[in-house]
Amino acid sequence: MDSLKSYLNQGISFVQEAWSELSKVHYPSPKETMQATIVVIALTFVMAIWLGLIDLGATRVVKALLS
């Protein structure tokens, strides 16, 4: 019975600590979310172009070496 009470007390303590931490969370505004989304999309686009150019160059080098 003591182990059951111990588990129950640990569970209650965990929920209290988790709730306390959740009250400290800063949720972004819709404007901040949109700005972050635009940055992610732009960086993804830039990286796709960069990796595409690197791949194109590497492909040409390998083709030149094999021909």
C-alpha positions as CSV (number, residue, x, y, z in Angstrom):
1,M,0.0,0.0,0.0
2,D,2.9,2.3,0.7
3,S,4.3,1.8,-2.7
4,L,0.9,2.8,-4.2
5,K,0.9,6.0,-2.2
6,S,4.5,6.7,-3.2
7,Y,3.6,6.3,-6.9
8,L,0.5,8.5,-6.5
9,N,2.6,11.2,-4.7
10,Q,5.2,11.0,-7.5
11,G,2.5,11.4,-10.1
12,I,0.9,14.3,-8.3
13,S,4.3,16.0,-7.9
14,F,5.1,15.5,-11.6
15,V,1.8,17.0,-12.7
16,Q,2.3,20.0,-10.4
17,E,5.8,20.6,-11.7
18,A,4.7,20.2,-15.3
19,W,1.9,22.7,-14.8
20,S,4.3,25.1,-13.2
21,E,6.7,24.8,-16.2
22,L,3.8,25.2,-18.7
23,S,2.9,28.5,-17.0
24,K,6.4,29.8,-18.0
25,V,6.0,29.0,-21.7
26,H,5.9,31.9,-24.1
27,Y,3.5,31.1,-27.0
28,P,4.3,33.1,-30.2
29,S,1.7,35.4,-31.6
30,P,0.2,34.8,-35.0
31,K,2.5,37.5,-36.4
32,E,5.6,35.9,-34.9
33,T,4.5,32.5,-36.2
34,M,4.0,33.8,-39.7
35,Q,7.5,35.5,-39.7
36,A,9.2,32.4,-38.5
37,T,7.3,30.3,-41.2
38,I,8.5,32.7,-43.9
39,V,12.1,32.5,-42.7
40,V,11.9,28.7,-42.7
41,I,10.4,28.6,-46.2
42,A,13.0,31.1,-47.6
43,L,16.0,29.2,-46.1
44,T,14.6,25.9,-47.4
45,F,14.4,27.4,-50.8
46,V,17.9,28.8,-50.6
47,M,19.3,25.5,-49.4
48,A,17.5,23.6,-52.2
49,I,19.0,25.8,-54.8
50,W,22.5,25.5,-53.2
51,L,22.3,21.7,-53.0
52,G,20.9,21.5,-56.5
53,L,23.9,23.5,-57.9
54,I,26.4,21.4,-55.9
55,D,24.7,18.2,-57.2
56,L,24.8,19.6,-60.8
57,G,28.4,20.4,-60.5
58,A,29.3,17.1,-59.0
59,T,27.4,15.3,-61.7
60,R,29.2,17.1,-64.4
61,V,32.6,16.4,-62.8
62,V,31.8,12.7,-62.5
63,K,30.5,12.5,-66.1
64,A,33.7,14.3,-67.3
65,L,35.9,11.8,-65.4
66,L,34.0,8.8,-66.7
67,S,33.9,9.9,-70.4
